[in-house]
Every structure is written in structure tokens, then in C-alpha cells.
Amino acid sequence: MIGRLNHIAIAVPDLTKAANLYRDVMGAKVSEPKAQPAHGVTVVFVQLPNTKIELLHPLGEKSPIANFLARNNDGGIHHVCYEVEDIYAARDKLKAQGARVLGDGEPKIGAHDKPVLFLHPKDFTGTLIELEQV
């Protein structure tokens, strides 16, 4: 059901510092920061040959990333995103097998302008999973 790894999202307390680390120290291609008000984050995408790293920084007081960083001062992996061909079929199959879909269970448009869903980390060995339709 799941396809390739789309990205790994890392919450960071200092977006400029993190972007510079990936660009200047590790030699990666790094995008400009992009505000995503609907998601409460500012994102920077790090392009790798086989996937992406999504650096997340809080945008506004109600950002879910602010809560994550309050518990993890230095930042850390926030979620892993896998591609699916049909997000509704994936959702229905996962729910039938007992997986919990976060929110109202309906796909939302994610940072890549594609439909996404998040799956409860307690159902996936402590890892928040994002599914993105491609």
C-alpha cells in the first residue's frame, strides 16, 4: 500500500541555523523558507537524491510544532511521510485494520499542495506517519 519515502520532517528551533547546516556544512540543495499559515509552520525543503528533508519551524502561537519543541528543546524528527496512490483507499484499509487517523479523518492539503493524512503514532511504533497522495 505505501510507496516510496517522500520526506522526513524535522522540527527545528532555529530554521536559519538548520538550513545553513544542511546547505553549508552538508552541501545539500536547500529551498527558501516558505510560510504555511494553514499548518502553523514555516518550512524549508532539503533536496536529496532519493528523498527530501522537511525542516519545520513554528509559525504563530498555536503551531503544533511549538508544542513539539516545548517538549524537545533541540528539535528532532517530527514525522515520516510515505507516498500512496489513493489516499482514500489507504485510509479506509488502515482504519479497517484498527489504525487511527488523526483529525476528522478527511485528507487536508499539505505543504506540497497534495492531499495528506496523519496516522496516530501509538499505532506505528511511536512514529507520527503522514500519508501523501501522489
N, C-alpha and C positions, 0 to 999 in steps of 0.2 A: 504494500500500500504506500509506504513512504518512499520518496525518491531520494534525490541527492541532498546532501547538506547544503542549505542555502547560505546560512551565516551563523556565527556565534556572536551573541551580543554581550558586551562587557560594559557594566556601569562604571563610570569614572567620576571622581570628584573634581578633576581639572581637565576639561576637554582639550584645551590648547596644549597642555603638557603631554597628554596621552597621544594626541595627533602628531605632535613633534617627535615623540618617541618612535612611533611606527614609521614616520617619514624619514627622519634624520638619522636615527640610530639603526633601524632595521631595513631601511631602503625601500619601503613599500610605497605604492601609489595611494595617496590619501585625498579624499574629497574635501571640499569646503564644508563647514558646518551648515546644517540645514535645520531650521526650526520646524517642529512638528506639533503645533499647538493642540491638535485634536488628541494627541497621545501624551502630551505633557513632557516632551523631551526635545532636546536638540541632538541631532545625530551627525556622525562623521563615518563615512564608509571607507574601510581599508580594503583595497582590491588585492586579492591573492590569485595565483594561477588556478587554484582549484575551488575557491570559495571566497567569502567575504568575512571581515570582522566588522561589526557594527558597534561603534563606541557611542554610549548613551550618557547624556548628562541631563539633570533635571531642568525643566522649563516651567517655572511657576511653582507656587507653594503646594499645589495638590498633585504634583507629579508622583507617579508610582515609583520612579527612580529615586526620588528624595527619601522615601521610606526605606528603600533598599540600602541607600548609602548611610542612613542613620544607623542601620544595623551592621553595616560593613564599611567602616570609615575609609578604607583604602580602595574600595571598589571591588569588583570581581565579576565572574561570569553571572549574567542575569538569566539568559535563556539560550536555547539551541533551537534553530529553525530548520525544519525539513520541508522539502517541496512535496506537494501532492497534485495529482492531475485534476481531481474533482473534490473540492473541499467539503461539499455536502455529503458525498458518498463516504468520504473518510470520517467525517463527524458521525454519521449515522452508524457506521460499522464500529467505531470506537465506543460510542455510547452503548451500543448493544452488548459490548463486551465489558461494560462497567466503568469505563473511563469517564471522568468528569470534565466537561467543557466549561471553562470559566466565562463569567459574564452571563448574558442571556442566551448563549448558545448559538447565536447568529454571527456569521462572519462579518468582520469590520474591514475597512480598507486600511492596510498597514503602511509603513514608512516607504515601501517600494511601490505604492499605489496598486496593490493587488489584494484580494481577499485573504484574510488571516483569521485564525482561531488560536486560542491558548488552552493548553491542557493542564490540569491540576498537577503540581509537582509531586504530591503524595502518591499519585498513581504511576509515576515514572521515575522511580528510584531517587526522589528528591530533586529532580530537574524540571524546571519550567520548560515546557515544549511549546513552540509556535509551529503551526502548520500554515504554509503559504501556497495558495493555488498558483500554478504556473501555466 
